[in-house]
Amino acid sequence: MMKRLAPAKINLFLEVDSKRKDGYHNITTLFLKVGLYDRLSFKETDSGIKLICKHSLMPDDPKKNLVYRAASLLHKRLSNDKGIEIHLEKNIPIGAGLGGGSSDAAVTLLALNDIWELGLSTKELCTVGRKLGADVPLFLLPDAAVLAKGIGDRLKPQKVDKKFWIVLINPGIFVSTKDIYEAIPVSLTKTGIDVKLLIHALKNADIDLIGKTLFNRLEAVAFKRHKLLASVKQKVSALGVRAVLMSGSGSVIFGILRKRGEAVGIKSGLQGIHDVMVVKSL
């Protein structure tokens, strides 16, 4: 049996550049992977694909799950009827902007490429991954920090040696990515913030500058629909966290700190109000 960990991500920067004819949006985003993991195990069987996941929010039909779909895409490449049984343990909140489903799919592609000895390169796996979702290729790369453009699948790894402590606050609200993107005004006024400045701040562990250059275009739309999210961000800021933002399309709000003790202190300050986790950047 093979066991693999699928990490979560946060978006430190997310600008919507334009809307495409196919309905998707061109974006510029900066991903940072963090040490919150789903756990997957893979056991070879004689035939077929079986996915086992006991999470209450997972679809009843396993064929709708990205893990199953990822396994199915690679299974079609086999010249025989080898099978696989996959156990998925969900720890990354669903519909929270942390990329758990995409990460699970990417880890499944990587694991089955090894188990079935398909010999696919990272580039080839990314091509398969794009069929599953724009964020999947991100998790096929080993890099912790990645700048992405296009629909989020044109990737440029960033070398960030500094590690940060991250407080993840989950208000328990499921946010539909599709709904948030559809609510973005067609005519957008671009932010004056330069993502290059944020990358510079990350590399130098400049928390003050990180706080000033964090940006998420989707935040205002999500806050308008879910007042609780704005309230959570205000609470975190009031505790003295200078770098606070909503990840992706929501609903998780995160704060970035230099030291674990600082992050634990923020968690204590929010205890009993929300589901709070302290993790480290990868």
C-alpha atoms as one frame of an Amber mdcrd trajectory, in Angstrom:
protein
   0.000   0.000   0.000   1.270   3.483  -0.901   0.453   6.468   1.307   0.660
  10.097   0.216  -0.066  13.531   1.719  -1.934  16.222  -0.224  -1.144  19.754
   1.033  -3.437  22.779   1.110  -2.650  26.156  -0.471  -3.444  29.768   0.229
  -3.586  32.605  -2.305  -1.414  35.535  -1.269  -2.395  37.511  -4.359  -5.322
  37.100  -6.734  -6.163  39.609  -9.454  -8.788  38.964 -12.111  -7.310  40.241
 -15.366 -10.156  39.575 -17.793 -13.089  37.327 -18.616 -12.567  34.779 -21.376
 -14.984  33.742 -24.118 -15.108  30.224 -22.638 -16.540  31.621 -19.384 -13.337
  31.304 -17.382 -11.310  34.255 -16.115  -7.669  35.109 -16.729  -6.005  35.737
 -13.393  -2.691  36.506 -11.771  -2.265  34.665  -8.497   0.489  33.729  -6.067
   0.070  30.367  -4.356   1.772  29.265  -1.154   1.458  25.648  -0.013   0.957
  25.057   3.704   1.247  22.128   6.080  -2.397  21.103   6.284  -2.913  17.764
   4.577  -5.472  15.337   3.244  -4.224  11.750   3.474  -4.538   9.246   0.655
  -3.639   5.570   0.481  -3.512   3.438  -2.656  -3.847  -0.355  -2.808  -3.585
  -2.309  -6.045  -6.502  -4.581  -6.948  -7.284  -6.928  -9.813  -9.541  -4.517
 -11.680 -11.560  -1.293 -11.557 -11.378   1.851  -9.440 -12.790   2.091  -5.929
 -12.763   5.295  -3.857 -13.542   5.234  -0.149 -14.113   8.508   1.714 -16.328
   8.888   4.761 -16.526  12.692   4.793 -20.137  13.905   5.074 -19.726  16.635
   2.418 -18.304  14.371  -0.264 -20.663  13.512  -3.169 -22.566  10.234  -2.818
 -21.435   9.207  -6.292 -17.639   8.693  -6.079 -17.367   9.164  -9.856 -18.025
  12.893  -9.290 -14.952  13.172  -7.060 -11.762  14.606  -8.561  -9.729  11.716
  -7.119 -11.859   9.169  -8.948 -11.761  11.216 -12.148  -7.964  11.530 -11.912
  -7.607   7.782 -11.439  -9.975   7.156 -14.355  -7.921   9.328 -16.738  -4.750
   7.353 -15.995  -6.557   4.004 -15.917  -7.488   4.527 -19.578  -3.781   4.540
 -20.426  -3.267   1.004 -19.103  -2.952  -1.875 -21.545  -4.383  -4.243 -18.912
  -7.193  -4.089 -16.355  -5.156  -3.369 -13.243  -7.276  -1.840 -10.507  -6.848
   0.477  -7.550  -8.566   1.061  -4.217  -8.108   4.583  -2.875  -8.821   5.704
   0.686  -9.198   9.467   1.122  -9.084  11.079   4.560 -10.258  14.686   4.349
  -8.659  17.197   6.717  -8.634  20.236   4.413 -12.004  22.045   4.689 -14.203
  21.689   1.605 -15.288  24.833  -0.281 -12.907  26.959   1.752 -10.430  28.262
  -0.846  -7.617  25.918   0.188  -7.494  23.733  -2.933  -8.035  20.401  -1.205
  -9.828  18.717  -4.100  -7.208  19.830  -6.622  -4.405  18.685  -4.342  -6.039
  15.270  -3.874  -6.362  14.886  -7.651  -2.724  15.855  -8.241  -1.438  13.417
  -5.611  -3.563  10.694  -7.189  -1.971  11.373 -10.591   1.532  11.294  -9.086
   0.895   8.129  -7.087  -0.739   6.154  -9.897   1.940   7.243 -12.354   4.384
   5.471 -10.014   2.225   2.478  -9.101   1.234   1.706 -12.681   4.718   2.617
 -14.005   3.284   4.889 -16.694   6.450   6.973 -16.968   4.618  10.266 -17.543
   6.689  13.439 -17.134   5.585  16.348 -14.946   4.642  18.234 -18.111   2.507
  15.325 -19.312   0.850  14.997 -15.904   0.084  18.728 -15.956  -1.669  18.261
 -19.297  -3.828  15.568 -17.703  -4.320  17.696 -14.594  -5.711  20.653 -16.570
  -8.614  18.437 -17.665  -9.572  18.139 -13.994  -9.162  21.743 -12.883  -6.998
  24.838 -13.218  -5.382  24.402  -9.776  -4.371  20.758 -10.250  -1.043  21.439
 -12.060   0.077  23.606  -9.106   0.100  20.564  -6.837   2.064  18.509  -9.355
   5.056  20.790  -8.788   7.324  20.330  -5.740   7.677  24.080  -5.174   5.992
  25.748  -2.199   5.469  29.165  -3.809   4.199  29.459  -7.371   3.098  32.443
  -9.466   0.275  31.549 -11.845  -1.339  33.293 -14.807  -3.932  32.426 -17.446
  -6.738  30.481 -15.773  -4.232  29.712 -13.029  -2.414  26.964 -14.908   0.542
  28.866 -16.413   2.973  28.336 -13.586   6.257  29.936 -12.580   7.826  28.564
  -9.363   9.262  31.119  -6.919  12.215  30.381  -4.657  11.160  31.417  -1.146
  13.450  29.975   1.521  11.751  31.699   4.453   9.098  29.785   6.375   6.072
  31.432   7.931   3.500  30.441  10.502  -0.033  30.657   9.202  -3.266  30.907
  11.169  -6.190  29.484   9.177  -9.642  30.566  10.356 -12.492  28.504   8.954
 -15.902  30.171   9.539 -17.633  26.990   8.376 -19.267  28.598   5.335 -19.253
  26.775   1.996 -18.489  29.275  -0.772 -19.112  28.430  -4.428 -16.128  29.456
  -6.548 -18.359  29.573  -9.635 -20.844  31.943  -7.964 -18.122  34.310  -6.735
 -16.449  34.570 -10.149 -19.797  35.123 -11.873 -20.512  38.046  -9.527 -17.306
  39.912 -10.459 -18.066  43.102 -12.443 -17.161  42.812 -16.127 -15.336  46.156
 -15.997 -12.541  45.858 -13.470 -10.294  48.537 -12.033  -6.902  46.950 -11.521
  -5.163  47.245  -8.195  -2.004  49.306  -8.066  -0.311  46.544  -6.060   2.547
  44.762  -7.824   2.786  41.019  -7.203   6.557  41.298  -7.737   6.758  43.481
  -4.632   4.884  40.829  -2.653   7.315  38.142  -3.843  10.204  40.378  -2.766
   8.569  40.804   0.652   8.135  37.026   0.996  11.745  36.315   0.164  12.843
  38.844   2.780  10.252  37.802   5.380   9.078  41.417   5.583   5.720  40.953
   7.332   4.830  44.659   7.160   5.357  44.743   3.389   3.600  41.399   2.966
   0.596  42.865   4.767   0.571  45.884   2.456   0.871  43.828  -0.731  -1.515
  40.923  -0.025  -4.491  41.244  -2.371  -7.543  39.245  -3.392  -9.971  40.648
  -5.969 -12.594  38.068  -4.931 -12.618  39.207  -1.314 -14.991  42.164  -1.767
 -17.522  40.002  -3.647 -17.385  37.236  -1.040 -17.619  39.719   1.851 -20.703
  41.309   0.314 -22.418  37.916   0.118 -21.162  36.605   3.464 -20.900  39.332
   6.109 -19.321  36.871   8.560 -16.154  36.714   6.449 -15.536  40.456   6.770
 -16.166  40.167  10.501 -13.589  37.381  10.846 -10.958  39.398   9.005 -11.625
  42.382  11.270 -11.266  40.201  14.385  -7.917  38.824  13.212  -6.624  42.294
  12.356  -7.789  43.577  15.749  -5.542  40.974  17.409  -2.534  42.672  15.815
  -1.991  40.497  12.726  -0.683  42.768   9.974  -0.904  40.301   7.078  -4.508
  39.043   6.777  -6.459  37.936   3.692  -9.174  35.618   2.412  -7.818  32.652
   0.432  -9.097  32.028  -3.082 -12.869  32.428  -3.346 -13.200  31.811   0.400
 -14.209  31.053   3.007 -10.957  30.609   4.974  -9.300  33.767   6.290  -5.572
  33.494   7.012  -3.012  35.475   8.933   0.764  35.306   8.358   3.197  35.550
  11.274   6.922  35.081  11.828   6.843  32.855  14.916   4.828  29.866  16.046
   4.202  31.453  19.442   2.575  34.456  17.771   0.323  32.189  15.712  -0.673
  30.119  18.756  -1.491  33.340  20.597  -3.816  34.424  17.787  -5.473  31.005
  17.844  -6.072  31.385  21.575  -7.588  34.818  20.986 -10.101  33.308  18.559
 -10.790  30.122  20.512 -14.442  29.240  20.762 -15.405  31.654  17.976 -14.264
  29.757  14.889 -12.406  26.643  13.777  -8.767  27.798  13.924  -5.660  25.916
  12.786  -1.972  26.810  13.036   0.202  25.511  10.191   3.591  26.252   8.668
   4.347  27.211   5.077   6.114  24.476   3.100
